[in-house]
Amino acid sequence: MDTETDLEALSSRELHDMAMRRALHHADIGFLWELLRAIPAAEESVGDAREAGADLTKVSSLISDMLGSGENEIAEALRPLYIDYLRKHPPREQADG
């Protein structure tokens, strides 16, 4: 099966977990930074403007949000970011297959 089709079929939570696992395992600071930058816009897109504003001023809030960014509407808003990252860096089981 095609990697793109496989990724599209996964839940946003599964995409988050796979992308985070890969990024952390490979110390991919670039992706983690991109995710941190995307979280406030994702929060605002799902109607959580107060949280988005707080995140812009507190790095610790952003890191906490990054770790939980596989939950609820935020995961859905970040879904394209996870899919793009996993297309560029296929999970091991898909890269080996």
mmCIF file as gemmi writes it, N, C-alpha and C atoms, coordinates in Angstrom:
data_model
loop_
_atom_site.group_PDB
_atom_site.id
_atom_site.type_symbol
_atom_site.label_atom_id
_atom_site.label_alt_id
_atom_site.label_comp_id
_atom_site.label_asym_id
_atom_site.label_entity_id
_atom_site.label_seq_id
_atom_site.pdbx_PDB_ins_code
_atom_site.Cartn_x
_atom_site.Cartn_y
_atom_site.Cartn_z
_atom_site.occupancy
_atom_site.B_iso_or_equiv
_atom_site.pdbx_formal_charge
_atom_site.auth_seq_id
_atom_site.auth_asym_id
_atom_site.pdbx_PDB_model_num
ATOM 1 N N . MET Axp A 1 ? 0.848 -1.202 0 1 0 ? 1 A 1
ATOM 2 C CA . MET Axp A 1 ? 0 0 0 1 0 ? 1 A 1
ATOM 3 C C . MET Axp A 1 ? 0.882 1.249 0 1 0 ? 1 A 1
ATOM 4 N N . ASP Axp A 2 ? 0.414 2.282 -0.642 1 0 ? 2 A 1
ATOM 5 C CA . ASP Axp A 2 ? 1.106 3.555 -0.776 1 0 ? 2 A 1
ATOM 6 C C . ASP Axp A 2 ? 1.257 4.243 0.591 1 0 ? 2 A 1
ATOM 7 N N . THR Axp A 3 ? 2.447 4.805 0.859 1 0 ? 3 A 1
ATOM 8 C CA . THR Axp A 3 ? 2.707 5.477 2.134 1 0 ? 3 A 1
ATOM 9 C C . THR Axp A 3 ? 1.732 6.621 2.365 1 0 ? 3 A 1
ATOM 10 N N . GLU Axp A 4 ? 1.455 7.426 1.328 1 0 ? 4 A 1
ATOM 11 C CA . GLU Axp A 4 ? 0.534 8.553 1.485 1 0 ? 4 A 1
ATOM 12 C C . GLU Axp A 4 ? -0.853 8.065 1.877 1 0 ? 4 A 1
ATOM 13 N N . THR Axp A 5 ? -1.327 6.993 1.243 1 0 ? 5 A 1
ATOM 14 C CA . THR Axp A 5 ? -2.626 6.422 1.575 1 0 ? 5 A 1
ATOM 15 C C . THR Axp A 5 ? -2.616 5.897 3.002 1 0 ? 5 A 1
ATOM 16 N N . ASP Axp A 6 ? -1.54 5.235 3.384 1 0 ? 6 A 1
ATOM 17 C CA . ASP Axp A 6 ? -1.42 4.72 4.745 1 0 ? 6 A 1
ATOM 18 C C . ASP Axp A 6 ? -1.508 5.853 5.767 1 0 ? 6 A 1
ATOM 19 N N . LEU Axp A 7 ? -0.81 6.949 5.51 1 0 ? 7 A 1
ATOM 20 C CA . LEU Axp A 7 ? -0.81 8.069 6.454 1 0 ? 7 A 1
ATOM 21 C C . LEU Axp A 7 ? -2.183 8.715 6.54 1 0 ? 7 A 1
ATOM 22 N N . GLU Axp A 8 ? -2.842 8.914 5.427 1 0 ? 8 A 1
ATOM 23 C CA . GLU Axp A 8 ? -4.163 9.535 5.418 1 0 ? 8 A 1
ATOM 24 C C . GLU Axp A 8 ? -5.178 8.703 6.208 1 0 ? 8 A 1
ATOM 25 N N . ALA Axp A 9 ? -4.982 7.392 6.249 1 0 ? 9 A 1
ATOM 26 C CA . ALA Axp A 9 ? -5.921 6.504 6.932 1 0 ? 9 A 1
ATOM 27 C C . ALA Axp A 9 ? -5.758 6.53 8.455 1 0 ? 9 A 1
ATOM 28 N N . LEU Axp A 10 ? -4.639 7.046 8.939 1 0 ? 10 A 1
ATOM 29 C CA . LEU Axp A 10 ? -4.39 7.069 10.383 1 0 ? 10 A 1
ATOM 30 C C . LEU Axp A 10 ? -5.159 8.195 11.063 1 0 ? 10 A 1
ATOM 31 N N . SER Axp A 11 ? -5.437 8.003 12.341 1 0 ? 11 A 1
ATOM 32 C CA . SER Axp A 11 ? -6.063 9.07 13.122 1 0 ? 11 A 1
ATOM 33 C C . SER Axp A 11 ? -5.03 10.171 13.369 1 0 ? 11 A 1
ATOM 34 N N . SER Axp A 12 ? -5.511 11.342 13.712 1 0 ? 12 A 1
ATOM 35 C CA . SER Axp A 12 ? -4.605 12.45 14.02 1 0 ? 12 A 1
ATOM 36 C C . SER Axp A 12 ? -3.728 12.104 15.213 1 0 ? 12 A 1
ATOM 37 N N . ARG Axp A 13 ? -4.274 11.394 16.187 1 0 ? 13 A 1
ATOM 38 C CA . ARG Axp A 13 ? -3.482 10.967 17.352 1 0 ? 13 A 1
ATOM 39 C C . ARG Axp A 13 ? -2.349 10.039 16.92 1 0 ? 13 A 1
ATOM 40 N N . GLU Axp A 14 ? -2.643 9.091 16.023 1 0 ? 14 A 1
ATOM 41 C CA . GLU Axp A 14 ? -1.61 8.167 15.544 1 0 ? 14 A 1
ATOM 42 C C . GLU Axp A 14 ? -0.531 8.923 14.764 1 0 ? 14 A 1
ATOM 43 N N . LEU Axp A 15 ? -0.945 9.882 13.938 1 0 ? 15 A 1
ATOM 44 C CA . LEU Axp A 15 ? 0.025 10.687 13.199 1 0 ? 15 A 1
ATOM 45 C C . LEU Axp A 15 ? 0.923 11.459 14.154 1 0 ? 15 A 1
ATOM 46 N N . HIS Axp A 16 ? 0.323 12.084 15.162 1 0 ? 16 A 1
ATOM 47 C CA . HIS Axp A 16 ? 1.087 12.818 16.176 1 0 ? 16 A 1
ATOM 48 C C . HIS Axp A 16 ? 2.103 11.899 16.838 1 0 ? 16 A 1
ATOM 49 N N . ASP Axp A 17 ? 1.648 10.743 17.299 1 0 ? 17 A 1
ATOM 50 C CA . ASP Axp A 17 ? 2.535 9.824 18.012 1 0 ? 17 A 1
ATOM 51 C C . ASP Axp A 17 ? 3.69 9.358 17.135 1 0 ? 17 A 1
ATOM 52 N N . MET Axp A 18 ? 3.404 9.026 15.878 1 0 ? 18 A 1
ATOM 53 C CA . MET Axp A 18 ? 4.451 8.568 14.967 1 0 ? 18 A 1
ATOM 54 C C . MET Axp A 18 ? 5.458 9.684 14.673 1 0 ? 18 A 1
ATOM 55 N N . ALA Axp A 19 ? 4.95 10.886 14.415 1 0 ? 19 A 1
ATOM 56 C CA . ALA Axp A 19 ? 5.84 12.013 14.111 1 0 ? 19 A 1
ATOM 57 C C . ALA Axp A 19 ? 6.695 12.367 15.327 1 0 ? 19 A 1
ATOM 58 N N . MET Axp A 20 ? 6.079 12.399 16.505 1 0 ? 20 A 1
ATOM 59 C CA . MET Axp A 20 ? 6.837 12.73 17.722 1 0 ? 20 A 1
ATOM 60 C C . MET Axp A 20 ? 7.876 11.657 18.032 1 0 ? 20 A 1
ATOM 61 N N . ARG Axp A 21 ? 7.495 10.404 17.895 1 0 ? 21 A 1
ATOM 62 C CA . ARG Axp A 21 ? 8.432 9.303 18.153 1 0 ? 21 A 1
ATOM 63 C C . ARG Axp A 21 ? 9.642 9.421 17.22 1 0 ? 21 A 1
ATOM 64 N N . ARG Axp A 22 ? 9.392 9.664 15.933 1 0 ? 22 A 1
ATOM 65 C CA . ARG Axp A 22 ? 10.471 9.775 14.961 1 0 ? 22 A 1
ATOM 66 C C . ARG Axp A 22 ? 11.342 10.994 15.262 1 0 ? 22 A 1
ATOM 67 N N . ALA Axp A 23 ? 10.714 12.141 15.513 1 0 ? 23 A 1
ATOM 68 C CA . ALA Axp A 23 ? 11.457 13.377 15.766 1 0 ? 23 A 1
ATOM 69 C C . ALA Axp A 23 ? 12.306 13.272 17.029 1 0 ? 23 A 1
ATOM 70 N N . LEU Axp A 24 ? 11.746 12.702 18.074 1 0 ? 24 A 1
ATOM 71 C CA . LEU Axp A 24 ? 12.503 12.564 19.317 1 0 ? 24 A 1
ATOM 72 C C . LEU Axp A 24 ? 13.63 11.557 19.169 1 0 ? 24 A 1
ATOM 73 N N . HIS Axp A 25 ? 13.371 10.447 18.497 1 0 ? 25 A 1
ATOM 74 C CA . HIS Axp A 25 ? 14.394 9.411 18.296 1 0 ? 25 A 1
ATOM 75 C C . HIS Axp A 25 ? 15.578 9.951 17.49 1 0 ? 25 A 1
ATOM 76 N N . HIS Axp A 26 ? 15.292 10.801 16.507 1 0 ? 26 A 1
ATOM 77 C CA . HIS Axp A 26 ? 16.335 11.343 15.64 1 0 ? 26 A 1
ATOM 78 C C . HIS Axp A 26 ? 16.777 12.74 16.055 1 0 ? 26 A 1
ATOM 79 N N . ALA Axp A 27 ? 16.319 13.188 17.214 1 0 ? 27 A 1
ATOM 80 C CA . ALA Axp A 27 ? 16.646 14.533 17.716 1 0 ? 27 A 1
ATOM 81 C C . ALA Axp A 27 ? 16.426 15.583 16.622 1 0 ? 27 A 1
ATOM 82 N N . ASP Axp A 28 ? 15.268 15.497 15.976 1 0 ? 28 A 1
ATOM 83 C CA . ASP Axp A 28 ? 14.936 16.398 14.883 1 0 ? 28 A 1
ATOM 84 C C . ASP Axp A 28 ? 14.387 17.702 15.445 1 0 ? 28 A 1
ATOM 85 N N . ILE Axp A 29 ? 15.292 18.559 15.869 1 0 ? 29 A 1
ATOM 86 C CA . ILE Axp A 29 ? 14.922 19.837 16.479 1 0 ? 29 A 1
ATOM 87 C C . ILE Axp A 29 ? 14.172 20.717 15.484 1 0 ? 29 A 1
ATOM 88 N N . GLY Axp A 30 ? 14.504 20.594 14.211 1 0 ? 30 A 1
ATOM 89 C CA . GLY Axp A 30 ? 13.815 21.392 13.19 1 0 ? 30 A 1
ATOM 90 C C . GLY Axp A 30 ? 12.319 21.128 13.164 1 0 ? 30 A 1
ATOM 91 N N . PHE Axp A 31 ? 11.933 19.849 13.195 1 0 ? 31 A 1
ATOM 92 C CA . PHE Axp A 31 ? 10.505 19.531 13.205 1 0 ? 31 A 1
ATOM 93 C C . PHE Axp A 31 ? 9.859 19.973 14.507 1 0 ? 31 A 1
ATOM 94 N N . LEU Axp A 32 ? 10.521 19.722 15.622 1 0 ? 32 A 1
ATOM 95 C CA . LEU Axp A 32 ? 9.942 20.112 16.915 1 0 ? 32 A 1
ATOM 96 C C . LEU Axp A 32 ? 9.746 21.628 16.971 1 0 ? 32 A 1
ATOM 97 N N . TRP Axp A 33 ? 10.692 22.374 16.437 1 0 ? 33 A 1
ATOM 98 C CA . TRP Axp A 33 ? 10.56 23.832 16.397 1 0 ? 33 A 1
ATOM 99 C C . TRP Axp A 33 ? 9.389 24.237 15.492 1 0 ? 33 A 1
ATOM 100 N N . GLU Axp A 34 ? 9.272 23.582 14.326 1 0 ? 34 A 1
ATOM 101 C CA . GLU Axp A 34 ? 8.169 23.861 13.412 1 0 ? 34 A 1
ATOM 102 C C . GLU Axp A 34 ? 6.824 23.579 14.09 1 0 ? 34 A 1
ATOM 103 N N . LEU Axp A 35 ? 6.759 22.488 14.843 1 0 ? 35 A 1
ATOM 104 C CA . LEU Axp A 35 ? 5.536 22.146 15.568 1 0 ? 35 A 1
ATOM 105 C C . LEU Axp A 35 ? 5.223 23.204 16.623 1 0 ? 35 A 1
ATOM 106 N N . LEU Axp A 36 ? 6.237 23.619 17.379 1 0 ? 36 A 1
ATOM 107 C CA . LEU Axp A 36 ? 6.024 24.665 18.389 1 0 ? 36 A 1
ATOM 108 C C . LEU Axp A 36 ? 5.486 25.945 17.753 1 0 ? 36 A 1
ATOM 109 N N . ARG Axp A 37 ? 6.009 26.298 16.593 1 0 ? 37 A 1
ATOM 110 C CA . ARG Axp A 37 ? 5.554 27.504 15.908 1 0 ? 37 A 1
ATOM 111 C C . ARG Axp A 37 ? 4.138 27.348 15.369 1 0 ? 37 A 1
ATOM 112 N N . ALA Axp A 38 ? 3.718 26.128 15.041 1 0 ? 38 A 1
ATOM 113 C CA . ALA Axp A 38 ? 2.393 25.894 14.456 1 0 ? 38 A 1
ATOM 114 C C . ALA Axp A 38 ? 1.286 25.802 15.496 1 0 ? 38 A 1
ATOM 115 N N . ILE Axp A 39 ? 1.608 25.481 16.724 1 0 ? 39 A 1
ATOM 116 C CA . ILE Axp A 39 ? 0.584 25.252 17.75 1 0 ? 39 A 1
ATOM 117 C C . ILE Axp A 39 ? -0.297 26.476 18.008 1 0 ? 39 A 1
ATOM 118 N N . PRO Axp A 40 ? 0.248 27.687 18.187 1 0 ? 40 A 1
ATOM 119 C CA . PRO Axp A 40 ? -0.648 28.826 18.43 1 0 ? 40 A 1
ATOM 120 C C . PRO Axp A 40 ? -1.655 29.05 17.302 1 0 ? 40 A 1
ATOM 121 N N . ALA Axp A 41 ? -1.225 28.901 16.06 1 0 ? 41 A 1
ATOM 122 C CA . ALA Axp A 41 ? -2.157 29.072 14.935 1 0 ? 41 A 1
ATOM 123 C C . ALA Axp A 41 ? -3.208 27.96 14.933 1 0 ? 41 A 1
ATOM 124 N N . ALA Axp A 42 ? -2.793 26.737 15.28 1 0 ? 42 A 1
ATOM 125 C CA . ALA Axp A 42 ? -3.753 25.624 15.343 1 0 ? 42 A 1
ATOM 126 C C . ALA Axp A 42 ? -4.775 25.878 16.444 1 0 ? 42 A 1
ATOM 127 N N . GLU Axp A 43 ? -4.313 26.364 17.59 1 0 ? 43 A 1
ATOM 128 C CA . GLU Axp A 43 ? -5.236 26.666 18.683 1 0 ? 43 A 1
ATOM 129 C C . GLU Axp A 43 ? -6.222 27.758 18.283 1 0 ? 43 A 1
ATOM 130 N N . GLU Axp A 44 ? -5.702 28.768 17.612 1 0 ? 44 A 1
ATOM 131 C CA . GLU Axp A 44 ? -6.583 29.851 17.178 1 0 ? 44 A 1
ATOM 132 C C . GLU Axp A 44 ? -7.585 29.359 16.136 1 0 ? 44 A 1
ATOM 133 N N . SER Axp A 45 ? -7.165 28.447 15.253 1 0 ? 45 A 1
ATOM 134 C CA . SER Axp A 45 ? -8.059 27.949 14.206 1 0 ? 45 A 1
ATOM 135 C C . SER Axp A 45 ? -9.21 27.125 14.756 1 0 ? 45 A 1
ATOM 136 N N . VAL Axp A 46 ? -9.046 26.579 15.972 1 0 ? 46 A 1
ATOM 137 C CA . VAL Axp A 46 ? -10.131 25.8 16.58 1 0 ? 46 A 1
ATOM 138 C C . VAL Axp A 46 ? -10.831 26.594 17.684 1 0 ? 46 A 1
ATOM 139 N N . GLY Axp A 47 ? -10.57 27.918 17.714 1 0 ? 47 A 1
ATOM 140 C CA . GLY Axp A 47 ? -11.307 28.783 18.625 1 0 ? 47 A 1
ATOM 141 C C . GLY Axp A 47 ? -10.723 28.932 20.007 1 0 ? 47 A 1
ATOM 142 N N . ASP Axp A 48 ? -9.46 28.621 20.184 1 0 ? 48 A 1
ATOM 143 C CA . ASP Axp A 48 ? -8.828 28.745 21.502 1 0 ? 48 A 1
ATOM 144 C C . ASP Axp A 48 ? -7.823 29.891 21.477 1 0 ? 48 A 1
ATOM 145 N N . ALA Axp A 49 ? -8.299 31.093 21.131 1 0 ? 49 A 1
ATOM 146 C CA . ALA Axp A 49 ? -7.43 32.257 20.98 1 0 ? 49 A 1
ATOM 147 C C . ALA Axp A 49 ? -6.739 32.637 22.283 1 0 ? 49 A 1
ATOM 148 N N . ARG Axp A 50 ? -7.402 32.456 23.417 1 0 ? 50 A 1
ATOM 149 C CA . ARG Axp A 50 ? -6.794 32.795 24.712 1 0 ? 50 A 1
ATOM 150 C C . ARG Axp A 50 ? -5.552 31.951 24.955 1 0 ? 50 A 1
ATOM 151 N N . GLU Axp A 51 ? -5.644 30.659 24.69 1 0 ? 51 A 1
ATOM 152 C CA . GLU Axp A 51 ? -4.513 29.753 24.865 1 0 ? 51 A 1
ATOM 153 C C . GLU Axp A 51 ? -3.404 30.097 23.878 1 0 ? 51 A 1
ATOM 154 N N . ALA Axp A 52 ? -3.765 30.427 22.666 1 0 ? 52 A 1
ATOM 155 C CA . ALA Axp A 52 ? -2.78 30.779 21.642 1 0 ? 52 A 1
ATOM 156 C C . ALA Axp A 52 ? -1.992 32.012 22.075 1 0 ? 52 A 1
ATOM 157 N N . GLY Axp A 53 ? -2.662 33.012 22.599 1 0 ? 53 A 1
ATOM 158 C CA . GLY Axp A 53 ? -1.986 34.222 23.071 1 0 ? 53 A 1
ATOM 159 C C . GLY Axp A 53 ? -1.053 33.952 24.221 1 0 ? 53 A 1
ATOM 160 N N . ALA Axp A 54 ? -1.461 33.101 25.144 1 0 ? 54 A 1
ATOM 161 C CA . ALA Axp A 54 ? -0.614 32.757 26.282 1 0 ? 54 A 1
ATOM 162 C C . ALA Axp A 54 ? 0.635 32.016 25.809 1 0 ? 54 A 1
ATOM 163 N N . ASP Axp A 55 ? 0.484 31.146 24.828 1 0 ? 55 A 1
ATOM 164 C CA . ASP Axp A 55 ? 1.61 30.369 24.325 1 0 ? 55 A 1
ATOM 165 C C . ASP Axp A 55 ? 2.673 31.241 23.689 1 0 ? 55 A 1
ATOM 166 N N . LEU Axp A 56 ? 2.266 32.314 23.069 1 0 ? 56 A 1
ATOM 167 C CA . LEU Axp A 56 ? 3.232 33.176 22.412 1 0 ? 56 A 1
ATOM 168 C C . LEU Axp A 56 ? 4.197 33.803 23.4 1 0 ? 56 A 1
ATOM 169 N N . THR Axp A 57 ? 3.812 33.907 24.658 1 0 ? 57 A 1
ATOM 170 C CA . THR Axp A 57 ? 4.668 34.545 25.647 1 0 ? 57 A 1
ATOM 171 C C . THR Axp A 57 ? 5.335 33.563 26.603 1 0 ? 57 A 1
ATOM 172 N N . LYS Axp A 58 ? 4.936 32.285 26.581 1 0 ? 58 A 1
ATOM 173 C CA . LYS Axp A 58 ? 5.492 31.327 27.529 1 0 ? 58 A 1
ATOM 174 C C . LYS Axp A 58 ? 5.96 30.061 26.821 1 0 ? 58 A 1
ATOM 175 N N . VAL Axp A 59 ? 7.27 29.908 26.74 1 0 ? 59 A 1
ATOM 176 C CA . VAL Axp A 59 ? 7.833 28.735 26.078 1 0 ? 59 A 1
ATOM 177 C C . VAL Axp A 59 ? 7.409 27.457 26.793 1 0 ? 59 A 1
ATOM 178 N N . SER Axp A 60 ? 7.327 27.486 28.109 1 0 ? 60 A 1
ATOM 179 C CA . SER Axp A 60 ? 6.945 26.277 28.839 1 0 ? 60 A 1
ATOM 180 C C . SER Axp A 60 ? 5.532 25.834 28.468 1 0 ? 60 A 1
ATOM 181 N N . SER Axp A 61 ? 4.646 26.783 28.222 1 0 ? 61 A 1
ATOM 182 C CA . SER Axp A 61 ? 3.291 26.437 27.782 1 0 ? 61 A 1
ATOM 183 C C . SER Axp A 61 ? 3.322 25.778 26.411 1 0 ? 61 A 1
ATOM 184 N N . LEU Axp A 62 ? 4.169 26.307 25.531 1 0 ? 62 A 1
ATOM 185 C CA . LEU Axp A 62 ? 4.291 25.729 24.202 1 0 ? 62 A 1
ATOM 186 C C . LEU Axp A 62 ? 4.81 24.294 24.254 1 0 ? 62 A 1
ATOM 187 N N . ILE Axp A 63 ? 5.805 24.05 25.092 1 0 ? 63 A 1
ATOM 188 C CA . ILE Axp A 63 ? 6.361 22.696 25.201 1 0 ? 63 A 1
ATOM 189 C C . ILE Axp A 63 ? 5.304 21.744 25.738 1 0 ? 63 A 1
ATOM 190 N N . SER Axp A 64 ? 4.561 22.175 26.724 1 0 ? 64 A 1
ATOM 191 C CA . SER Axp A 64 ? 3.475 21.358 27.252 1 0 ? 64 A 1
ATOM 192 C C . SER Axp A 64 ? 2.438 21.084 26.174 1 0 ? 64 A 1
ATOM 193 N N . ASP Axp A 65 ? 2.102 22.114 25.412 1 0 ? 65 A 1
ATOM 194 C CA . ASP Axp A 65 ? 1.138 21.945 24.324 1 0 ? 65 A 1
ATOM 195 C C . ASP Axp A 65 ? 1.68 21.012 23.248 1 0 ? 65 A 1
ATOM 196 N N . MET Axp A 66 ? 2.983 21.078 22.982 1 0 ? 66 A 1
ATOM 197 C CA . MET Axp A 66 ? 3.583 20.211 21.973 1 0 ? 66 A 1
ATOM 198 C C . MET Axp A 66 ? 3.426 18.75 22.37 1 0 ? 66 A 1
ATOM 199 N N . LEU Axp A 67 ? 3.673 18.469 23.623 1 0 ? 67 A 1
ATOM 200 C CA . LEU Axp A 67 ? 3.578 17.086 24.089 1 0 ? 67 A 1
ATOM 201 C C . LEU Axp A 67 ? 2.14 16.58 24.039 1 0 ? 67 A 1
ATOM 202 N N . GLY Axp A 68 ? 1.17 17.467 24.184 1 0 ? 68 A 1
ATOM 203 C CA . GLY Axp A 68 ? -0.232 17.079 24.137 1 0 ? 68 A 1
ATOM 204 C C . GLY Axp A 68 ? -0.904 17.414 22.816 1 0 ? 68 A 1
ATOM 205 N N . SER Axp A 69 ? -0.116 17.731 21.8 1 0 ? 69 A 1
ATOM 206 C CA . SER Axp A 69 ? -0.691 18.198 20.542 1 0 ? 69 A 1
ATOM 207 C C . SER Axp A 69 ? -1.311 17.089 19.695 1 0 ? 69 A 1
ATOM 208 N N . GLY Axp A 70 ? -1.431 15.907 20.259 1 0 ? 70 A 1
ATOM 209 C CA . GLY Axp A 70 ? -2.102 14.823 19.564 1 0 ? 70 A 1
ATOM 210 C C . GLY Axp A 70 ? -3.545 14.673 20.014 1 0 ? 70 A 1
ATOM 211 N N . GLU Axp A 71 ? -4.011 15.611 20.8 1 0 ? 71 A 1
ATOM 212 C CA . GLU Axp A 71 ? -5.348 15.519 21.376 1 0 ? 71 A 1
ATOM 213 C C . GLU Axp A 71 ? -6.344 16.419 20.66 1 0 ? 71 A 1
ATOM 214 N N . ASN Axp A 72 ? -7.563 15.962 20.573 1 0 ? 72 A 1
ATOM 215 C CA . ASN Axp A 72 ? -8.738 16.753 20.204 1 0 ? 72 A 1
ATOM 216 C C . ASN Axp A 72 ? -8.601 17.519 18.898 1 0 ? 72 A 1
ATOM 217 N N . GLU Axp A 73 ? -9.185 18.712 18.864 1 0 ? 73 A 1
ATOM 218 C CA . GLU Axp A 73 ? -9.221 19.529 17.66 1 0 ? 73 A 1
ATOM 219 C C . GLU Axp A 73 ? -7.846 20.036 17.264 1 0 ? 73 A 1
ATOM 220 N N . ILE Axp A 74 ? -6.952 20.196 18.228 1 0 ? 74 A 1
ATOM 221 C CA . ILE Axp A 74 ? -5.596 20.666 17.929 1 0 ? 74 A 1
ATOM 222 C C . ILE Axp A 74 ? -4.894 19.65 17.041 1 0 ? 74 A 1
ATOM 223 N N . ALA Axp A 75 ? -5.049 18.366 17.339 1 0 ? 75 A 1
ATOM 224 C CA . ALA Axp A 75 ? -4.44 17.319 16.509 1 0 ? 75 A 1
ATOM 225 C C . ALA Axp A 75 ? -4.979 17.393 15.09 1 0 ? 75 A 1
ATOM 226 N N . GLU Axp A 76 ? -6.267 17.65 14.951 1 0 ? 76 A 1
ATOM 227 C CA . GLU Axp A 76 ? -6.863 17.761 13.615 1 0 ? 76 A 1
ATOM 228 C C . GLU Axp A 76 ? -6.275 18.954 12.869 1 0 ? 76 A 1
ATOM 229 N N . ALA Axp A 77 ? -6.105 20.075 13.56 1 0 ? 77 A 1
ATOM 230 C CA . ALA Axp A 77 ? -5.548 21.271 12.926 1 0 ? 77 A 1
ATOM 231 C C . ALA Axp A 77 ? -4.085 21.065 12.531 1 0 ? 77 A 1
ATOM 232 N N . LEU Axp A 78 ? -3.36 20.244 13.278 1 0 ? 78 A 1
ATOM 233 C CA . LEU Axp A 78 ? -1.94 19.989 12.997 1 0 ? 78 A 1
ATOM 234 C C . LEU Axp A 78 ? -1.735 18.791 12.081 1 0 ? 78 A 1
ATOM 235 N N . ARG Axp A 79 ? -2.789 18.101 11.738 1 0 ? 79 A 1
ATOM 236 C CA . ARG Axp A 79 ? -2.721 16.895 10.907 1 0 ? 79 A 1
ATOM 237 C C . ARG Axp A 79 ? -1.882 17.076 9.638 1 0 ? 79 A 1
ATOM 238 N N . PRO Axp A 80 ? -2.071 18.171 8.868 1 0 ? 80 A 1
ATOM 239 C CA . PRO Axp A 80 ? -1.248 18.337 7.658 1 0 ? 80 A 1
ATOM 240 C C . PRO Axp A 80 ? 0.259 18.411 7.96 1 0 ? 80 A 1
ATOM 241 N N . LEU Axp A 81 ? 0.618 19.003 9.077 1 0 ? 81 A 1
ATOM 242 C CA . LEU Axp A 81 ? 2.029 19.083 9.466 1 0 ? 81 A 1
ATOM 243 C C . LEU Axp A 81 ? 2.591 17.697 9.74 1 0 ? 81 A 1
ATOM 244 N N . TYR Axp A 82 ? 1.841 16.873 10.473 1 0 ? 82 A 1
ATOM 245 C CA . TYR Axp A 82 ? 2.294 15.511 10.769 1 0 ? 82 A 1
ATOM 246 C C . TYR Axp A 82 ? 2.421 14.682 9.499 1 0 ? 82 A 1
ATOM 247 N N . ILE Axp A 83 ? 1.432 14.781 8.611 1 0 ? 83 A 1
ATOM 248 C CA . ILE Axp A 83 ? 1.47 13.999 7.368 1 0 ? 83 A 1
ATOM 249 C C . ILE Axp A 83 ? 2.655 14.428 6.514 1 0 ? 83 A 1
ATOM 250 N N . ASP Axp A 84 ? 2.869 15.726 6.382 1 0 ? 84 A 1
ATOM 251 C CA . ASP Axp A 84 ? 3.995 16.215 5.591 1 0 ? 84 A 1
ATOM 252 C C . ASP Axp A 84 ? 5.321 15.702 6.151 1 0 ? 84 A 1
ATOM 253 N N . TYR Axp A 85 ? 5.481 15.758 7.455 1 0 ? 85 A 1
ATOM 254 C CA . TYR Axp A 85 ? 6.716 15.291 8.091 1 0 ? 85 A 1
ATOM 255 C C . TYR Axp A 85 ? 6.911 13.796 7.87 1 0 ? 85 A 1
ATOM 256 N N . LEU Axp A 86 ? 5.861 13.027 8.039 1 0 ? 86 A 1
ATOM 257 C CA . LEU Axp A 86 ? 5.982 11.573 7.894 1 0 ? 86 A 1
ATOM 258 C C . LEU Axp A 86 ? 6.15 11.154 6.433 1 0 ? 86 A 1
ATOM 259 N N . ARG Axp A 87 ? 5.677 11.944 5.506 1 0 ? 87 A 1
ATOM 260 C CA . ARG Axp A 87 ? 5.949 11.674 4.085 1 0 ? 87 A 1
ATOM 261 C C . ARG Axp A 87 ? 7.435 11.866 3.792 1 0 ? 87 A 1
ATOM 262 N N . LYS Axp A 88 ? 8.003 12.918 4.374 1 0 ? 88 A 1
ATOM 263 C CA . LYS Axp A 88 ? 9.421 13.198 4.163 1 0 ? 88 A 1
ATOM 264 C C . LYS Axp A 88 ? 10.316 12.217 4.912 1 0 ? 88 A 1
ATOM 265 N N . HIS Axp A 89 ? 9.819 11.705 6.026 1 0 ? 89 A 1
ATOM 266 C CA . HIS Axp A 89 ? 10.585 10.8 6.891 1 0 ? 89 A 1
ATOM 267 C C . HIS Axp A 89 ? 9.699 9.606 7.248 1 0 ? 89 A 1
ATOM 268 N N . PRO Axp A 90 ? 9.535 8.656 6.323 1 0 ? 90 A 1
ATOM 269 C CA . PRO Axp A 90 ? 8.632 7.531 6.588 1 0 ? 90 A 1
ATOM 270 C C . PRO Axp A 90 ? 9.013 6.772 7.854 1 0 ? 90 A 1
ATOM 271 N N . PRO Axp A 91 ? 8.015 6.348 8.617 1 0 ? 91 A 1
ATOM 272 C CA . PRO Axp A 91 ? 8.295 5.519 9.784 1 0 ? 91 A 1
ATOM 273 C C . PRO Axp A 91 ? 9.066 4.271 9.351 1 0 ? 91 A 1
ATOM 274 N N . ARG Axp A 92 ? 9.904 3.785 10.211 1 0 ? 92 A 1
ATOM 275 C CA . ARG Axp A 92 ? 10.79 2.666 9.908 1 0 ? 92 A 1
ATOM 276 C C . ARG Axp A 92 ? 10.059 1.495 9.289 1 0 ? 92 A 1
ATOM 277 N N . GLU Axp A 93 ? 8.918 1.113 9.838 1 0 ? 93 A 1
ATOM 278 C CA . GLU Axp A 93 ? 8.197 -0.072 9.338 1 0 ? 93 A 1
ATOM 279 C C . GLU Axp A 93 ? 7.742 0.13 7.896 1 0 ? 93 A 1
ATOM 280 N N . GLN Axp A 94 ? 7.476 1.389 7.485 1 0 ? 94 A 1
ATOM 281 C CA . GLN Axp A 94 ? 7.078 1.639 6.107 1 0 ? 94 A 1
ATOM 282 C C . GLN Axp A 94 ? 8.315 1.788 5.214 1 0 ? 94 A 1
ATOM 283 N N . ALA Axp A 95 ? 9.39 2.359 5.743 1 0 ? 95 A 1
ATOM 284 C CA . ALA Axp A 95 ? 10.601 2.555 4.96 1 0 ? 95 A 1
ATOM 285 C C . ALA Axp A 95 ? 11.263 1.208 4.653 1 0 ? 95 A 1
ATOM 286 N N . ASP Axp A 96 ? 11.17 0.253 5.596 1 0 ? 96 A 1
ATOM 287 C CA . ASP Axp A 96 ? 11.788 -1.058 5.414 1 0 ? 96 A 1
ATOM 288 C C . ASP Axp A 96 ? 10.95 -1.949 4.508 1 0 ? 96 A 1
ATOM 289 N N . GLY Axp A 97 ? 9.624 -1.742 4.494 1 0 ? 97 A 1
ATOM 290 C CA . GLY Axp A 97 ? 8.692 -2.602 3.799 1 0 ? 97 A 1
ATOM 291 C C . GLY Axp A 97 ? 8.745 -2.425 2.357 1 0 ? 97 A 1
